[in-house]
Amino acid sequence: MLSNGTGQLHLTTTVKGWLIPGRNPFGLYFYMEDVDAWAKEFRDEILGKGPEEKPWGTYEFAMSDPDETLVRVGCPNRLRKVRMIEGV
């Protein structure tokens, strides 16, 4: 279950035999303003490095659910930079 205190997403396992291990085609993307806070909350589940700026223009990190569904949490770099300038 993913939760930020105001909302929750429940991720469950699939029916046995439905997915080929390592080949789950599904993914989720959560646009969140405070990516660093989410990364801190889920630091033990993060795949690879923590949040980082990606070439496609987002600041994000990735994790996986029990069925290897890719879950990314991020925001566009431009919004993050505006918040940093405004001191929000």
N, C-alpha and C positions, 0 to 999 in steps of 0.2 A: 504494500500500500504506500502510495506517495501522498504526502499531506504538507501543506504550508500553514496550517492553522485555520484557514478560511475555506479551503476546498480539499477534496480527497479524490484520488484515482485508485481504484482497486484493480490490481492486475492478478489474474488467476492463471493456473496452469491449464493446458489443453487436455483434451481426451488423449489417452495413451495411443500412440501410433499415428496421430494426426500430423505431427511435424517430424521432419527429418532433422536429427540433432545437428546443430551448427548451420542450419539452412532456413531459419525462420525469416520469411519475407516481409514481416510487418515491422513498423516503426512508429514512434510517437515523437512529436516535437512540442515542447512547452515554451512559449514565449513568456519570459518572466523578466521584470525589471531588475531584480536583485539576484543576479546569477551567482554572485559570490556567497550570498547567504544560503542559497540552495546547495551549492557545492560543499559548504561547511556542514550542512545538515546530512548530506549523503556521501561524505568523503570516503567512507569505506566501500561504497559501491561503484565509485567512479572508475571507468575504463581508461587506462593510460594516464595522461597528465590531468591536472585539474583544469579549470576554465582557461581558455586561451582564445585569442583572436584568430579566426579562420580566414583563409583566402577569399571565401565567398561572402565576407562582410558581416560575420556574426561573432559574438563573444559567447562561447558555449563550452559545455562538457557533455560527455556521454556516459551512460550506464546501461545495464541490461536487466531484464526481468528473468524469472526462473525458466521461461521458455526461450530465452535469448532474443526477446523483442528488444530492438535498439530503442533506447529512450534518450533523447537529447533535450537539454535545458539551455536556453540561450536568449539573446536579444540582439537586434541589429547594432553594429558598432556605432552608427551615427546617433542612436538614441542614448546609448551609454555615455558617449562623449558629451552630449548636451547636458546630461545629468551631472557629469563631473564638473563641467564649466559652471553650471548653476549652483553647484554645491549641495545638490539634493541627495 
